[in-house]
Amino acid sequence: MSTDTLSEETREKLSTVSTATLTTQMYKRGFRNVFMQGVGRLTTAHDRNMVGPAFTLRYIPAREDLDDLSVFQDYDHPQRKAIETCPEGHVLVMDSRGDASAASAGNILITRLMKRGAAGIVTDGGLRDSYQIAEYDIPSYHSHPSPPTNLIKHHAVETLNEPIACGGVAVYPGDILVGDLDGVVVIPRHLADEVAKDAAEQEIHEEFIYSEVAGGKPLRGTYPPDEAAKARYTEWRKKRDG
């Protein structure tokens, strides 16, 4: 799979289109399961989407003889190592098995991730210190607040950046994650450029349809458009594009 850097054009388009539009574009290509379930935006002070390739960490259930507080004395603990090795511009995605009864991470680790230039963090578990993280500049997604330390329930697997599940969706390293206020969509890297292009076109068309409906037009003939509506769209697009 390709993990090539996204072009500025593709990144720009993905940073403004909605996850609703992206799920439609993915469905057109035969992909039904691309939207993470039970994963919501914690940080809201952003006017653009989270966009970036996935860098993954997987948790399995904790075991009492392996997961006590002393393991955090190791700077190479897999959770810490994931924070320190997630590449700039990537999204750290954590497979927490949908279990938010213990935290996947907290404010110190996420602050470090933010300072290293990560594009975001996503977990289908919970985050501790959520009231602080909610104010951060790094887009952060989780299930719900969870104060208990991860060691109570989660054992971080040593091998990083392998395929995982998050929110019921398969995430492969290098997949492109796009997150807005509704949630997170996963796009295979090889489809990102064409999906971005078609999604941007879809939203321009829907902008026109919305203006028609808001102006009193009925759905019949407008959504989907008949030939008369298509002609009006052509004229509207000419004026819009100058």
Secondary structure as GFF3:
##gff-version 3
##sequence-region A 1 242
A	DSSP	alpha_helix	8	14	.	.	.	ID=ss1
A	DSSP	alpha_helix	19	28	.	.	.	ID=ss2
A	DSSP	beta_strand	40	41	.	.	.	ID=ss3
A	DSSP	beta_strand	50	61	.	.	.	ID=ss4
A	DSSP	three_ten_helix	69	73	.	.	.	ID=ss5
A	DSSP	alpha_helix	78	85	.	.	.	ID=ss6
A	DSSP	beta_strand	91	95	.	.	.	ID=ss7
A	DSSP	beta_strand	103	105	.	.	.	ID=ss8
A	DSSP	alpha_helix	107	115	.	.	.	ID=ss9
A	DSSP	beta_strand	120	123	.	.	.	ID=ss10
A	DSSP	beta_strand	126	127	.	.	.	ID=ss11
A	DSSP	alpha_helix	130	133	.	.	.	ID=ss12
A	DSSP	beta_strand	140	142	.	.	.	ID=ss13
A	DSSP	three_ten_helix	150	152	.	.	.	ID=ss14
A	DSSP	beta_strand	154	156	.	.	.	ID=ss15
A	DSSP	beta_strand	164	166	.	.	.	ID=ss16
A	DSSP	beta_strand	169	171	.	.	.	ID=ss17
A	DSSP	beta_strand	176	179	.	.	.	ID=ss18
A	DSSP	beta_strand	184	187	.	.	.	ID=ss19
A	DSSP	three_ten_helix	189	191	.	.	.	ID=ss20
A	DSSP	alpha_helix	192	214	.	.	.	ID=ss21
A	DSSP	alpha_helix	227	241	.	.	.	ID=ss22
###
